[in-house]
Amino acid sequence: MNNDYRVRIQTVLHFIEDNLDQEINLEMLAEVSNFSKYHFSRVFSAITNKTPMTYLTERRLHHAVTYLETTNKTMLDISILCGFSSISSFNSSFRKLFKTTPSEMRRSMQKHSNYQLMSSNNQEELSPSKNYDVSININNFLRRVWEMNIEVKELPSYQVAYVRHVGSYLETYKAWGTLSKWVEKNLPSTEYFIGISLDDPSVTDEYSCRYDACITIPEEFVKEGDSSVEFKTLSGGLYALYPFYDTIDKLAIAYQSVYGQWLPNSDYEPDDRYALEFCMNDPYTDPEGKAKVDLYIPIKSVGGH
């Protein structure tokens, strides 16, 4: 793995460990990592196999267990020391992870001096994560993606008409339907269809995710007012191209692999532009129901601008 990536993610882990009692948000962690917020969440999740906020919550809860076991502090004091905004959020998060309440766990610890409930699954995580192993398990699909032939390409800027969808990424067909109707009336020639996922669904609520269904338009196209579409320019530049062909649900794994495996082992890092999904077929008419997508990840040379 590119040592710079390891250092940057490790810096974030150290920051979390040293500030568990403080208010921490995604923007703050992205700033510590020196990645943009958009790319940070993908890089962190791909490398650690957990979202930044999930990792943060789990570290807080494991510290809470230590307080329960080694002190007589009240639940309110422990929740504050571990950075929870309220005792109710502390109790809720604790029960979700450990399937018991803080009070019940403390009683079990006091009752059984050789308490072993946590040892089999979580003992290592109770200690500070200064040497957290930023690795990821690779299943068969990830291994296949890792062996992919990624090509570095320079793309021009594109003028596009687009329809924005806000909601589940599983329902982006609604935006494509609206755009298709507009295309039939306004564009005689075939252009590129490009999807842009503006949010990472692993850190953004499913129904708050934004997605732009775009079609490139000729330079001479007259951008007349139409309430169904908007217009913008997509920035050109250097991109890593991964030709994806599989069921659409696996596209998220392709993102994970590029950000978590290819990039850290390359001479590039993510640039502050959005990834572009060039839609090369209609999966609904594909014989195998697969989507053919040219996935372009924006990159720049390590240390470049």
C-alpha contacts under 8 A as a table, 3 or more apart, distances in Angstrom:
res1	aa1	res2	aa2	distance
1	M	5	Y	7.30
1	M	6	R	7.06
1	M	261	Q	7.65
1	M	264	P	5.22
1	M	265	N	4.88
2	N	5	Y	5.53
2	N	6	R	6.67
2	N	264	P	4.73
2	N	265	N	5.08
2	N	266	S	7.04
2	N	267	D	7.99
3	N	6	R	5.01
3	N	7	V	6.10
3	N	264	P	7.97
4	D	7	V	5.11
4	D	8	R	6.09
5	Y	8	R	5.13
5	Y	9	I	6.15
5	Y	264	P	5.99
6	R	9	I	5.39
6	R	10	Q	5.88
6	R	134	V	7.07
7	V	10	Q	5.01
7	V	11	T	5.97
8	R	11	T	5.07
8	R	12	V	6.53
8	R	32	V	7.86
8	R	33	S	5.12
8	R	34	N	7.38
9	I	12	V	5.09
9	I	13	L	6.40
9	I	33	S	6.29
9	I	44	F	6.84
9	I	134	V	7.77
10	Q	13	L	4.99
10	Q	14	H	6.20
10	Q	130	K	7.81
10	Q	131	N	7.97
10	Q	132	Y	7.48
10	Q	134	V	7.83
11	T	14	H	5.13
11	T	15	F	6.11
11	T	32	V	7.22
11	T	33	S	6.85
12	V	15	F	4.98
12	V	16	I	6.20
12	V	29	L	6.31
12	V	32	V	6.11
12	V	33	S	5.95
13	L	16	I	5.14
13	L	17	E	6.23
13	L	129	S	7.16
13	L	130	K	7.24
13	L	132	Y	7.72
14	H	17	E	5.04
14	H	18	D	6.16
14	H	129	S	7.51
14	H	130	K	6.19
15	F	18	D	5.21
15	F	19	N	6.13
15	F	32	V	7.84
16	I	19	N	5.24
16	I	20	L	5.81
16	I	56	L	6.68
17	E	20	L	5.75
17	E	59	R	7.51
17	E	128	P	6.87
17	E	129	S	7.15
17	E	130	K	7.88
19	N	22	Q	5.32
19	N	24	I	7.89
20	L	23	E	7.84
20	L	24	I	7.98
20	L	56	L	7.81
20	L	59	R	7.83
20	L	60	R	6.18
20	L	81	L	7.55
20	L	82	C	5.54
20	L	83	G	5.58
21	D	80	I	6.59
21	D	81	L	4.99
21	D	82	C	4.74
21	D	83	G	3.89
21	D	84	F	7.66
22	Q	83	G	5.47
23	E	83	G	6.45
24	I	28	M	6.49
24	I	29	L	7.44
25	N	28	M	5.41
25	N	29	L	6.56
25	N	53	M	7.81
26	L	29	L	5.20
26	L	30	A	6.11
26	L	37	K	7.03
26	L	41	S	7.96
26	L	52	P	7.25
26	L	53	M	7.30
27	E	30	A	5.11
27	E	31	E	6.22
27	E	37	K	5.95
28	M	31	E	5.16
28	M	32	V	6.38
29	L	32	V	5.04
29	L	33	S	6.24
30	A	33	S	5.07
30	A	34	N	6.12
30	A	35	F	5.54
30	A	36	S	5.96
30	A	37	K	5.14
30	A	40	F	5.59
30	A	41	S	7.69
31	E	34	N	5.08
31	E	35	F	6.59
31	E	36	S	7.23
31	E	37	K	7.70
32	V	35	F	8.00
33	S	40	F	7.29
35	F	39	H	6.24
35	F	40	F	5.16
35	F	270	P	7.78
36	S	39	H	5.41
36	S	40	F	5.72
36	S	272	D	6.35
37	K	40	F	5.09
37	K	41	S	6.45
38	Y	41	S	6.24
38	Y	42	R	7.24
38	Y	199	D	6.95
38	Y	200	D	7.15
38	Y	272	D	7.97
39	H	42	R	5.31
39	H	43	V	6.16
39	H	270	P	6.65
39	H	272	D	7.67
40	F	43	V	5.15
40	F	44	F	5.92
41	S	44	F	5.24
41	S	45	S	5.96
41	S	51	T	6.69
41	S	52	P	6.55
41	S	200	D	7.23
41	S	203	V	7.14
42	R	45	S	5.25
42	R	46	A	5.95
42	R	200	D	7.02
42	R	255	Y	7.87
42	R	256	Q	6.84
42	R	259	Y	6.55
42	R	260	G	7.87
43	V	46	A	5.19
43	V	47	I	6.10
43	V	256	Q	7.70
43	V	259	Y	5.33
43	V	260	G	5.73
44	F	47	I	5.32
44	F	48	T	5.91
44	F	49	N	7.60
44	F	50	K	7.35
44	F	51	T	6.69
44	F	52	P	6.50
44	F	260	G	7.83
45	S	48	T	5.41
45	S	49	N	4.92
45	S	50	K	4.82
45	S	51	T	4.72
45	S	52	P	6.76
45	S	256	Q	7.64
45	S	260	G	7.83
46	A	49	N	5.35
46	A	50	K	7.50
46	A	136	I	7.19
46	A	256	Q	4.98
46	A	257	S	6.87
46	A	259	Y	6.32
46	A	260	G	4.39
46	A	261	Q	7.84
47	I	134	V	5.62
47	I	135	S	5.60
47	I	136	I	5.74
47	I	260	G	4.95
47	I	261	Q	7.69
48	T	51	T	7.81
48	T	133	D	7.79
48	T	134	V	5.23
48	T	135	S	5.99
48	T	136	I	6.17
49	N	135	S	7.94
49	N	136	I	6.06
50	K	54	T	6.22
50	K	55	Y	5.99
51	T	54	T	5.18
51	T	55	Y	6.19
51	T	202	S	6.57
51	T	203	V	6.60
52	P	55	Y	5.24
52	P	56	L	6.20
52	P	203	V	7.94
53	M	56	L	4.92
53	M	57	T	6.10
53	M	203	V	7.64
54	T	57	T	5.20
54	T	58	E	6.18
55	Y	58	E	5.21
55	Y	59	R	6.21
56	L	59	R	5.26
56	L	60	R	6.30
57	T	60	R	5.12
57	T	61	L	6.23
57	T	93	S	7.77
58	E	61	L	5.04
58	E	62	H	6.15
58	E	97	L	7.81
59	R	62	H	5.18
59	R	63	H	6.28
59	R	125	E	7.64
60	R	63	H	5.23
60	R	64	A	6.22
60	R	82	C	5.17
60	R	83	G	7.02
61	L	64	A	4.81
61	L	65	V	6.36
61	L	82	C	7.27
61	L	93	S	7.82
61	L	94	F	6.41
62	H	65	V	5.09
62	H	66	T	6.61
62	H	125	E	6.79
62	H	126	L	5.22
63	H	66	T	5.08
63	H	67	Y	6.45
63	H	82	C	6.87
63	H	126	L	6.50
64	A	67	Y	5.06
64	A	68	L	6.19
64	A	78	I	6.21
64	A	79	S	7.35
64	A	82	C	6.39
65	V	68	L	4.99
65	V	69	E	6.19
65	V	102	P	7.85
65	V	126	L	7.67
66	T	69	E	5.16
66	T	70	T	6.00
66	T	126	L	7.01
67	Y	70	T	5.29
67	Y	71	T	5.33
67	Y	72	N	7.78
67	Y	73	K	7.24
67	Y	78	I	6.80
68	L	71	T	5.91
68	L	72	N	7.03
68	L	73	K	7.40
68	L	78	I	7.93
68	L	102	P	7.51
68	L	105	M	7.87
68	L	106	R	5.69
69	E	106	R	6.55
69	E	109	M	6.56
69	E	110	Q	7.99
73	K	77	D	6.09
73	K	78	I	6.41
74	T	77	D	5.16
74	T	78	I	6.25
75	M	78	I	5.08
75	M	79	S	6.05
75	M	87	I	7.34
75	M	102	P	7.48
75	M	103	S	7.79
76	L	79	S	5.14
76	L	80	I	6.29
76	L	87	I	5.86
77	D	80	I	5.20
77	D	81	L	6.11
78	I	81	L	5.00
78	I	82	C	6.07
79	S	82	C	5.20
79	S	83	G	6.32
79	S	84	F	5.29
79	S	85	S	7.78
79	S	86	S	7.06
79	S	87	I	6.04
79	S	90	F	5.87
80	I	83	G	5.17
80	I	84	F	5.69
80	I	85	S	7.22
80	I	86	S	7.65
81	L	84	F	7.82
84	F	87	I	7.15
84	F	89	S	6.64
84	F	90	F	5.76
85	S	89	S	6.81
85	S	90	F	7.73
86	S	89	S	5.36
86	S	90	F	6.33
87	I	90	F	4.98
87	I	91	N	6.13
88	S	91	N	5.13
88	S	92	S	6.04
89	S	92	S	5.04
89	S	93	S	6.00
90	F	93	S	5.34
90	F	94	F	6.00
91	N	94	F	5.10
91	N	95	R	6.11
91	N	101	T	6.36
91	N	102	P	6.81
92	S	95	R	5.33
92	S	96	K	6.22
93	S	96	K	5.09
93	S	97	L	6.35
94	F	97	L	5.40
94	F	98	F	5.92
94	F	99	K	7.47
94	F	100	T	7.15
94	F	101	T	6.34
94	F	102	P	6.75
95	R	98	F	5.33
95	R	99	K	4.68
95	R	100	T	4.80
95	R	101	T	5.24
95	R	102	P	7.70
96	K	99	K	5.68
96	K	100	T	7.83
98	F	101	T	7.71
100	T	104	E	6.44
100	T	105	M	6.67
101	T	104	E	5.19
101	T	105	M	6.20
102	P	105	M	5.13
102	P	106	R	6.20
103	S	106	R	5.15
103	S	107	R	6.25
104	E	107	R	5.14
104	E	108	S	6.22
105	M	108	S	5.06
105	M	109	M	6.19
106	R	109	M	5.01
106	R	110	Q	6.18
107	R	110	Q	5.11
107	R	111	K	6.02
108	S	111	K	5.02
108	S	112	H	5.98
108	S	115	Y	7.31
109	M	112	H	5.27
109	M	113	S	6.09
109	M	114	N	7.78
109	M	115	Y	5.52
110	Q	113	S	6.00
112	H	115	Y	5.05
115	Y	118	M	7.94
116	Q	119	S	5.22
116	Q	120	S	7.53
117	L	120	S	7.18
118	M	121	N	5.98
118	M	122	N	5.29
118	M	123	Q	5.87
119	S	122	N	5.74
119	S	123	Q	4.59
120	S	123	Q	6.71
122	N	125	E	5.23
122	N	126	L	6.55
123	Q	126	L	5.39
123	Q	127	S	7.50
124	E	127	S	5.91
125	E	128	P	7.13
125	E	129	S	6.96
129	S	132	Y	4.99
138	I	141	F	7.73
138	I	142	L	5.38
138	I	143	R	5.90
139	N	142	L	5.32
139	N	143	R	6.12
140	N	143	R	5.09
140	N	144	R	6.18
141	F	144	R	5.03
141	F	145	V	6.19
142	L	145	V	4.95
142	L	146	W	5.97
142	L	253	I	7.10
142	L	254	A	7.45
142	L	257	S	6.26
143	R	146	W	4.97
143	R	147	E	6.43
144	R	147	E	5.28
144	R	148	M	6.66
145	V	148	M	5.00
145	V	254	A	6.69
145	V	257	S	6.79
146	W	257	S	6.67
146	W	258	V	7.78
146	W	261	Q	7.05
146	W	262	W	6.94
148	M	242	Y	7.42
149	N	242	Y	7.07
150	I	240	A	6.37
150	I	241	L	5.52
150	I	242	Y	5.11
150	I	243	P	7.74
151	E	240	A	5.73
151	E	241	L	5.12
151	E	242	Y	6.90
152	V	238	L	7.01
152	V	239	Y	5.74
152	V	240	A	4.52
152	V	241	L	6.03
153	K	238	L	5.78
153	K	239	Y	5.35
153	K	240	A	6.27
153	K	241	L	6.81
154	E	236	G	7.28
154	E	237	G	5.30
154	E	238	L	4.51
154	E	239	Y	6.14
155	L	236	G	5.00
155	L	237	G	5.29
155	L	238	L	6.38
155	L	239	Y	7.05
156	P	235	S	7.36
156	P	236	G	4.38
156	P	237	G	6.50
157	S	233	T	6.75
157	S	234	L	5.43
157	S	235	S	4.72
157	S	236	G	3.95
157	S	237	G	7.57
158	Y	216	T	6.26
158	Y	217	I	7.76
158	Y	233	T	5.58
158	Y	234	L	5.08
158	Y	235	S	6.88
158	Y	236	G	7.21
159	Q	216	T	5.65
159	Q	217	I	5.70
159	Q	218	P	7.28
159	Q	219	E	7.11
159	Q	231	F	7.42
159	Q	232	K	6.05
159	Q	233	T	4.60
159	Q	234	L	6.44
160	V	214	C	5.96
160	V	215	I	5.30
160	V	216	T	4.23
160	V	217	I	5.36
160	V	231	F	5.70
160	V	232	K	5.64
160	V	233	T	6.13
160	V	234	L	7.29
161	A	214	C	5.61
161	A	215	I	5.51
161	A	216	T	6.47
161	A	217	I	6.76
161	A	229	V	6.26
161	A	230	E	5.61
161	A	231	F	4.49
161	A	232	K	6.70
162	Y	179	L	6.89
162	Y	212	D	6.11
162	Y	213	A	5.35
162	Y	214	C	4.17
162	Y	215	I	6.39
162	Y	229	V	5.47
162	Y	230	E	5.39
162	Y	231	F	6.08
162	Y	232	K	7.81
163	V	175	A	5.66
163	V	176	W	7.49
163	V	178	T	7.22
163	V	179	L	6.15
163	V	212	D	5.69
163	V	213	A	5.32
163	V	214	C	6.64
163	V	228	S	6.97
163	V	229	V	5.19
163	V	230	E	6.48
164	R	175	A	6.45
164	R	210	R	6.91
164	R	211	Y	5.69
164	R	212	D	4.47
164	R	213	A	6.35
165	H	172	T	6.29
165	H	174	K	7.54
165	H	175	A	5.68
165	H	210	R	5.73
165	H	211	Y	5.08
165	H	212	D	6.18
165	H	213	A	7.65
166	V	207	Y	6.69
166	V	208	S	5.86
166	V	209	C	5.55
166	V	210	R	4.55
166	V	211	Y	6.41
167	G	171	E	7.22
167	G	206	E	6.22
167	G	207	Y	3.74
167	G	208	S	5.16
167	G	209	C	5.23
167	G	210	R	6.55
168	S	171	E	5.54
168	S	172	T	7.25
168	S	206	E	5.10
168	S	207	Y	4.95
168	S	208	S	7.40
168	S	209	C	6.36
169	Y	172	T	5.42
169	Y	206	E	7.48
169	Y	209	C	7.08
169	Y	211	Y	7.29
170	L	173	Y	7.70
171	E	174	K	6.09
172	T	175	A	5.46
172	T	176	W	6.61
172	T	211	Y	7.15
172	T	213	A	7.75
173	Y	176	W	4.91
173	Y	177	G	5.99
174	K	177	G	5.10
174	K	178	T	6.45
175	A	178	T	5.19
175	A	179	L	6.17
175	A	212	D	7.69
175	A	213	A	6.05
176	W	179	L	5.00
176	W	180	S	5.95
176	W	213	A	5.83
177	G	180	S	5.15
177	G	181	K	6.48
178	T	181	K	5.42
178	T	182	W	6.60
178	T	228	S	7.14
179	L	182	W	5.12
179	L	183	V	6.13
179	L	213	A	7.20
179	L	214	C	7.69
179	L	228	S	7.70
179	L	229	V	7.15
180	S	183	V	4.97
180	S	184	E	6.25
181	K	184	E	5.32
181	K	185	K	6.80
182	W	185	K	5.40
182	W	186	N	6.16
182	W	228	S	7.55
182	W	229	V	7.74
183	V	186	N	5.15
183	V	187	L	5.14
183	V	188	P	7.94
184	E	187	L	6.25
184	E	188	P	7.41
185	K	188	P	7.98
187	L	190	T	7.43
187	L	217	I	7.86
191	E	215	I	6.40
191	E	216	T	5.58
191	E	217	I	6.79
192	Y	215	I	5.56
192	Y	216	T	5.39
192	Y	278	F	6.99
192	Y	279	C	7.63
193	F	213	A	7.54
193	F	214	C	5.76
193	F	215	I	4.56
193	F	216	T	6.73
193	F	278	F	5.90
193	F	279	C	5.51
193	F	280	M	7.64
194	I	213	A	6.30
194	I	214	C	4.98
194	I	215	I	6.00
194	I	216	T	7.77
194	I	276	L	6.39
194	I	277	E	5.34
194	I	278	F	4.44
194	I	279	C	5.80
195	G	211	Y	7.15
195	G	212	D	5.81
195	G	213	A	4.89
195	G	214	C	5.95
195	G	276	L	6.15
195	G	277	E	4.83
195	G	278	F	6.38
195	G	279	C	7.02
196	I	211	Y	5.60
196	I	212	D	5.11
196	I	213	A	6.71
196	I	214	C	7.75
196	I	274	Y	6.98
196	I	275	A	6.48
196	I	276	L	5.40
196	I	277	E	6.15
197	S	200	D	7.38
197	S	209	C	7.92
197	S	210	R	6.47
197	S	211	Y	4.70
197	S	212	D	6.73
197	S	274	Y	7.69
197	S	275	A	7.34
197	S	276	L	7.88
198	L	209	C	7.15
198	L	210	R	5.32
198	L	211	Y	5.57
198	L	212	D	7.48
198	L	274	Y	6.93
199	D	204	T	6.59
199	D	209	C	5.50
199	D	210	R	6.00
199	D	211	Y	7.62
200	D	203	V	5.75
200	D	204	T	6.00
200	D	209	C	7.47
201	P	204	T	4.95
201	P	205	D	6.59
201	P	206	E	5.99
201	P	209	C	6.55
202	S	205	D	7.88
204	T	208	S	6.61
204	T	209	C	6.27
205	D	208	S	5.24
205	D	209	C	6.52
206	E	209	C	5.71
217	I	221	F	6.41
218	P	221	F	5.26
223	K	231	F	7.54
226	D	229	V	5.92
226	D	230	E	7.56
227	S	230	E	7.64
235	S	273	R	7.42
237	G	298	P	7.50
238	L	298	P	6.09
238	L	299	I	5.69
238	L	300	K	6.51
239	Y	296	Y	5.54
239	Y	297	I	5.21
239	Y	298	P	4.39
239	Y	299	I	5.28
239	Y	300	K	7.98
240	A	295	L	7.92
240	A	296	Y	5.43
240	A	297	I	5.04
240	A	298	P	6.45
240	A	299	I	6.62
241	L	294	D	6.53
241	L	295	L	5.61
241	L	296	Y	4.59
241	L	297	I	6.55
242	Y	294	D	5.95
242	Y	295	L	5.13
242	Y	296	Y	6.51
243	P	292	K	7.47
243	P	293	V	6.10
243	P	294	D	4.55
243	P	295	L	6.13
244	F	251	L	7.53
244	F	254	A	7.69
244	F	291	A	7.59
244	F	292	K	5.74
244	F	293	V	5.02
244	F	294	D	5.92
244	F	295	L	6.67
245	Y	290	K	6.33
245	Y	291	A	5.55
245	Y	292	K	4.47
245	Y	293	V	6.35
246	D	250	K	6.73
246	D	251	L	7.69
246	D	290	K	4.78
246	D	291	A	5.60
246	D	292	K	6.92
247	T	250	K	5.85
247	T	251	L	7.51
247	T	289	G	6.63
247	T	290	K	4.41
247	T	291	A	5.73
248	I	251	L	5.43
248	I	290	K	6.61
248	I	291	A	5.69
249	D	252	A	6.62
250	K	253	I	5.16
250	K	254	A	6.52
251	L	254	A	4.96
251	L	255	Y	6.40
252	A	255	Y	5.11
252	A	256	Q	6.25
253	I	256	Q	4.83
253	I	257	S	6.13
254	A	257	S	5.12
254	A	258	V	6.24
255	Y	258	V	5.30
255	Y	259	Y	6.13
256	Q	259	Y	5.36
256	Q	260	G	5.63
256	Q	261	Q	7.86
257	S	260	G	5.09
257	S	261	Q	5.24
257	S	262	W	6.65
258	V	261	Q	5.60
258	V	262	W	4.82
258	V	263	L	5.99
259	Y	262	W	6.33
259	Y	263	L	5.43
259	Y	264	P	7.27
260	G	263	L	6.57
260	G	264	P	6.50
261	Q	264	P	5.72
261	Q	265	N	6.36
262	W	265	N	5.36
262	W	266	S	6.07
263	L	266	S	5.03
263	L	267	D	7.47
263	L	268	Y	6.12
263	L	269	E	6.09
263	L	270	P	7.74
264	P	267	D	7.87
264	P	268	Y	7.66
264	P	269	E	7.38
266	S	269	E	7.90
267	D	301	S	6.06
267	D	302	V	5.84
268	Y	299	I	6.05
268	Y	300	K	5.42
268	Y	301	S	4.44
268	Y	302	V	4.87
269	E	299	I	5.48
269	E	300	K	5.63
269	E	301	S	6.30
269	E	302	V	5.59
270	P	297	I	7.42
270	P	298	P	5.81
270	P	299	I	4.43
270	P	300	K	6.29
271	D	298	P	5.28
271	D	299	I	4.61
271	D	300	K	5.54
272	D	298	P	7.36
273	R	298	P	5.95
274	Y	297	I	7.53
274	Y	298	P	6.70
275	A	295	L	7.31
275	A	296	Y	5.63
275	A	297	I	4.73
275	A	298	P	5.86
276	L	295	L	6.02
276	L	296	Y	5.07
276	L	297	I	6.73
277	E	293	V	6.07
277	E	294	D	5.88
277	E	295	L	4.76
277	E	296	Y	6.32
278	F	293	V	5.48
278	F	294	D	4.96
278	F	295	L	6.35
278	F	296	Y	7.76
279	C	282	D	7.69
279	C	291	A	7.82
279	C	292	K	6.45
279	C	293	V	4.88
279	C	294	D	6.71
280	M	291	A	7.78
280	M	292	K	5.26
280	M	293	V	5.50
280	M	294	D	7.02
281	N	286	D	7.49
281	N	291	A	6.44
281	N	292	K	5.53
281	N	293	V	7.53
282	D	285	T	5.61
282	D	286	D	6.38
282	D	291	A	6.69
282	D	292	K	7.82
283	P	286	D	4.87
283	P	289	G	5.06
283	P	290	K	5.04
283	P	291	A	4.62
283	P	292	K	7.35
284	Y	289	G	5.81
284	Y	290	K	7.84
285	T	289	G	6.84
286	D	289	G	4.83
286	D	290	K	6.01
286	D	291	A	7.53
287	P	290	K	7.68
300	K	304	G	6.00
300	K	305	H	6.60
301	S	304	G	4.89
301	S	305	H	7.51
